[in-house]
Structure formats: structure tokens, C-alpha cells
């Protein structure tokens, strides 16, 4: 499968899991729109920090 877990790095450096089984990440109106395998959606005010394709992880940072 090609889903990913999305984490956000907090200002203190800790990672918090935002969503799992994410299949789509799309920039919309200065936010990122996340959609998972089951259709759940979430908008986050963040930017990309790192994408680890082999680990199926996307790490974001707060704006």
C-alpha cells in the first residue's frame, strides 16, 4: 500500500501524529488538505519538513 502517516513537529521538537493512512496531501489556501484512505479530511496550517517515502512518513512543521 502507499499510505503514509503524517506527523507535525511541535516547537519543542516533539512529533505528534496527525493522521494515518493518508493518501492525498494537497495545498489549499495556505494550508495543507489531508485525506485518508477512508475519506476523513483534515486541514492543517503547516509546511513540509521531510518526506520519508521508504518509511511512509510525512513530517510537517507548524507555520
Secondary structure, DSSP 8 states (H G I E B T S, - for coil): ---EEEEEE-TTS-EEEEEEEEEEEEEETTEEEEEETTS-EEEE-EEEEEEETTTTEEEEEE-
